[in-house]
Amino acid sequence: MLIVVTFISSLVHLYSISYMSEDPHSPRFMCYLSIFTFFMLMLVTGDNFLQLFLGWEGVGLASYLLIHFWFTRLQADKAAIKAMLVNRVGDFGLALGIFGCFTLFQTVDFSTIFACASAPRNEWIFCNMRLNAITLICILLFIGAVGKSAQIGLHTWLPDAMEGPTPVSALIHAATMVTAGVFMIARCSPLFEYSPTALIVITFAGAMTSFLAATTGILQNDLKRVIAYSTCSQLGYMIFACGISNYSVSVFHLMNHAFFKALLFLSAGSVIHAMSDEQDMRKMGGLPPPFL
């Protein structure tokens, strides 16, 4: 993951030099990109839930700043606020899951939690219902992944995130923000393996997201929104792979998808620039060979 994040972030930074050359606020833009990369690296390198959560929230904050970069545009303002609010729903679930882990295991360190996960634990009683502690924690953690990885129910922010500059779209959709949820599930796989119920929920959520997002993408005319729904669909496949306990397949697809989707977004940015900022695919007939 470190290779994926740093390599794609470097390419996006290089691309942004020419893409944002005519923008008077390009230094601020490059600063936001660097903050985004820093928090994603913090998330990936964390060996405990606390550091992961700090990186998780930092990525959310940086995404708000980047989507809101052209703050004079009303649609950019709305998209940034929507992304922030929808992600707060998922973050609330993640925070509850981390609190549950600390309550059950008295630690937030990954290695200690995974070592203790196999020990028999008492069930929690909530509202006169018996709940398996591991299952409840896993479902709460998955709610966090649903928000960040734009799964069904909390996916509405992802297509609207296209209101930011194209390099932002490439970074959010390829190497950083949306992959955080998949990475978190794969990172906590020893915990999820002790909850078959949570894995079933993850499998169904991923399968439904991949189908519905792809179907919705067919009906779009905006070039960047089509690619956004494609990202949402591919994330559904990754979540589905985690649900059937094929975490290596999920991470493999994550890495492959990151490179190709970054290339797709940066190429789309070149086409949009060549078309004088026109994003409607119905008006893109007869493009010269370099853009076919």
N, C-alpha and C positions, 0 to 999 in steps of 0.2 A: 504493500500500500504506500509506503514511503516513496518508492520509485514512481508509482503512478501519479501521486499527488505532486511531487516536486517536478517531474518531467513535464506533465501537462501544464502545470502552473507557469513553468518557464516559457513554454511555447505561447501561452496566452499573453504573458507579459510582453514578449517580443512582438506578437501580432498587434497588441494594443498601442505600441509606440507609433505605428503608422496609422492605425485605425482612428486613434484619438488625437492625431497631430493637429487638427484644426480646431479642437475643442479648447477653450481657454482654461478649463478646469482639469486638464489631464493630469497634473501632479496629484491632485486629490484622488483622482480615479486610481492611479498607480498605488497610492497609499492604501486605499481600500482593498485592492487586490492582494497586497502584501499581508494585510491584517487577516483577510480571508484564509490565505494559505497558512499563516501562522497558527490560527485556531484549528484548522483541519489537521495539521501536523501534531498539535497538542492532543487532539482527540485520538489520533491513530496510535500515538506512542504511549498513551496512558496505561498503567498497570493496575489501576483501581477505578472504581466508579466515580469518585470525586473529580479526578482529572478528566475523565471522559465527559462528565457533565459540564465542566467548565468549557472544554473545547466545543461541546454540543451547543451550548448557549452562545458562545462566541461566534460560531459559524452562523447561527440564526441572526445575530446582531449585524454581522458583516453583510449578510445577504440583504437585510433591510436597507443598509446604507447604499449598496450597489444598485439594487432595483430602484431606489429612490434618487439615484444620481442626477437624473434630469428632473429636478424637483419642481420646475416650472410647468411640467406637463401634468394635467389632472389625472390621466390614466396611470401614470407612473406612481403618483401619490397613493391612489386607490390600490394598486397592485402591491405596493410595499406594505401598506397597512394590512391588507388581506393575508399576505404571506406571514407577517408577524403574528397576527391573531390566530390563524389556523395552526401554526407551529406551536403556539402556546398551549393549545389543547393537547397535542402530543407530548410536549415537554412536561405537562402536569402528570400525565401517566408515567413517564420515565422517572420523574422525581418520586412519585409514590412507590414505584418499583424499587428504586435505590433505597428508600426509607424502609421498605419491607425487607430487603436484603440485610440492612443493618440491624433491624429488629430481630431477625431470625438468626443471623450468623455473628452478630456483634462486630462486624468488620465490613469494609467496602473493598478490600483487596481481592483481586480476581483469583489468585492462586489459592488463597485460604477458602474462599467461597466455593470454588470448584472441588476442593478436597473434602469439604464438609457436606457437599450436596447429597452424597449417597447415604449419609446417616439418617436413620428414621427420625422424623420430626412430628410433633403434635399438629393436629389440624387446628386452624383458626375458626372460631365461631363468630360470625358476623350477621346481625339481623336474624338470629335463630337459624342460620344456615351453616352447615359444616363445609369449610373450604380447605382444600389442600394448599398448604402454604407455598410450595414450589410452583404449583399451577397458577396461583394468583399472582405471584411475583413475575412469572414469565409472561402472562397476559398483559400486565401493566407495562413491562418493558417493551412488549410488542406494540402497545398503543403509541409509545414514543417513536418506534420505528415507522409506524403507519403515518404519523404526521410528517416526519422528516423525509421519508422515502415516497411520499405522495401516493399511498395506497388508497383503495376505494373508501370513500367517506371523507377523507381529508386530502384529497388530490386536487381540489379546486384551485389552490394557490399556484400550482406549477405552470399551467399555460399562461396565467397572467404575469408570471415572473419574466415573460419575454419583453416587458416594457423597458427593461434596462438595456444598456448597450450590448451588442452581440458578444463581445468577449466575456461579459458577465454570464450570459446564457451558457456559453461553452464551459465556463468554470463551475457554475452551479449544477449543470446537468451532466457533466462528465466526471470530474475528478473529486468533487468536494461534497457539497451539501446532500444531494439525494442519495449518495452512496453510503452516507453515515449510518442510516438505519440498517441497511444490509450488513455493513461491517459490524455493527453492534450485535446483531443476532448471531453472526458467525463467531464473533469474539466470545459470546456467552453460550456457545453451543454445549459445553459440558453441563450447564444448568438446564437448558431447554430439553436435553435428552432425558431428563427425569420427569418430564411432563408431557405424556402423549396427547393429552387434551389440548395443550397449548400448540403443539405441532400440527394438530388437525385444523385448529383455527387459522394458523399461519398459512397452511396449504390452501385452504379455501379462499382466504383473502387474496393471496397471490394469484391464484388461478382466475378469480373473478376480475381482478384489476387488469391482468394481461389481456383478457378478452374484451372487456368494456372500453379500455383506453384505446386499443387498436381500432375498435369499431368506431369510436368517436373521432379518431384521427382521420378516418376515411372521409368524413363529412366536412373537414376544415378547408378553407381556402388560403389562409394566411400561412406563408412558408414556415415561419418560426414556430407557429402553434402546431403545425403538423409534426415537426421534429420533437416538440415538447410532449405531445401525446405518445409519440414513439418511445421516448424516454420512459414515460409512465408505464407503458406496456412492458418494456424490457425489465424494469424494476420489479414488475409482477412476476416475471419468470425467475428472477433471482430470489425473491421471497418464497416462491413456490418450491424452488430447489432446497432452500433452508428447511421448509416444512416437511419435506420427505427425507431429511437428514443427510442430504448431499451438499454439505457445506463447501467442500473443495470445488464442486461444479459451480456453485453460486459465486464464489470468489473469482474463479477462472473467468466466468462470464462477466463479472464486474470489471475485471482488468481489461478484457478485450473490448467491452462496450465503452469504457472510458476513453480509450484512444480513438476509436472510430467515431464516437459521438462528438468528441471535441473537434475532430477534423470536419465532420458534417456541419457543425455550427459555424466554424470559422469560414468554411466554404460558402455557407449561406450568407454570411456577412459580406463576403466579397461580391456575391451576386446582387445583394440588396444595394450595395454601394454603386455597382455598375448600372443598376436600374434606377438610379436617383432616388433611393430610399423607398422604392415600391416593393411591398411585401405580398401583394395579391398574386398568387400563382397563375390565375386566369389571364393575367396581363403579361406573361413572360414568354409568349411564343416567339420563335425565331431568334433565340439567343445565339451569339457567335460561338464557334467551337470550344473556346476555353471554358465556357460556362455550361456545357452540355454534360 
